Amino acid sequence: MKKVFRPVVVASLIAAVINQAIYFVAVGFFSVEFLLNSAPPSEIPLFAPALFSVFQGVLGGVVVAWIATRTKNPRNTWLAISLAALALSFTPGFIATALQSALWLNAMHVVAGALIIPMVALALDNGQDAATPR
């Protein structure tokens, strides 16, 4: 499990830094207002992108730990579940925020997914590895 935990942590921290930089670029250079569509509109906190990236990594770590111990082919199961979750994560941004901020938020999701999903997948057995004698 240790070989899977390290990629989850590393990828989550890298995603947190990159997503926070994307947030600063969107706000500073493109004047994007990250507001939730609520009454009254509430601002998305300054360090939310970094915190949510780390939270996603922790949640992904729990999921991957469960997958690694319960399935015959953890790599494919992880890819299927995480890609479905990534696809579903695009919807709330469009519902909860304006179009411009939703596009930036979805870009942050893509960054996190592009880092975390493959790094963890490479650390998991693909089912054939367990059957191959070493």
N, C-alpha and C positions, 0 to 999 in steps of 0.2 A: 504493500500500500504506500510505502514511503516513496517509491519511484513515481507514483501518480500524484502524491500530495505536493511535491516540489514544483512540478509544472503548473499546477493550479495556482499556487501562491505567486510564482514568478510572473505568469501571464496576467493574473489579476492586478498585480502592482504596476506592471507596465501599462496595462489598459487604463488604470486609474490615472496615471500621469498623463498619458496621451489624451484621454477624454477630458481631463481638467484643462489641458492646453487648448483643446478644441473649443471648450466653453469660453475660455478667455478670448480666443480669436473671434468667436461669434459675437460676443458682447462688445469687445473693444474695437474691432475693425469693421464689423458689419452691423453694429447697433441692434442686435437681436435682443428682444425682451423675452425672457423665459418666464411666461406667466401661465398659470393653470386657469382653465376656463371654469371658474367658480364664482360665486357671488359673495363677496367682492373678489375680483381676481387676486390670486396670491402668487408671489414671486417664488420661483424655484431657488432654494438657497445656493449660495456661492460655491460651496464645496460638495454639493449633491452628486455631480458626475463622478468624482473620485470615490465617494462613499458608496454609491450604488455599484460601481465597478468592482470594488472589493466585496460588497455584499453578494453580487452575482457570483463571484469566484468562490466564496464560502458555500453558497447554496449549490453551486456546481460541484464542489468537492464532496458535499454530502451525497449528491445524486451519483457521482462517479464511484464513491465508495460502495454504495448500495449495488450499483450495476456490476462492479468488479467482483463482488462476492456472490451474486445471485444469477448471473447469466453465463451461458457457454461461450458467447462471443461478445465480450465487453466493448470492444472497439466499435463494432457496427451498431450495437445498442446505444452507446454514448452518442455516436454521430446522428442517429435517427432522432433521439430525444432532444439533443441540444440544437439541432438544426430546426426541428419543429418549434421549439421554444423561442429560438431567435426569430423565426418567421412570425410567430404570434406576438412577439414583443414590439413589432412595428405598429400595431393597431392602436394601443392606448395613446401614443404620442399624437396621433391625428385627432383623437377624440378629446383629449384633455388640454391641448394647446393650439395656438395658431399655426398655420401652415409653415411659415418660415422657421419657427422654433421646432416644430415637429420634424422637419427635414434634418436639422442639426442634431436633434436627439436620436433620430434613427441612424445618422452617420456614426454617432457614438456607440450605438448598439452594434453596428457592423464592425467597428474597430475592436470592441471587446470580444465579439464572436470570432473575428478573424485571428485573434491572438489566443484566446482560451481554448476554443474547440479543437484546432489541430494539435496544439501542444499536448493536450490531455490525451487525444486519440493516439498519438504516437507512443505514449507511455503505457497504453493498455494493450493487453493481449488480443489478437484477432481471432482466437479460437483455434487456429491452425498451430500457433506457437506452442500451445499447451500439449498438443498431440505429437509434436516433433521432438524426438529424443535429443538431448544435448550432450 
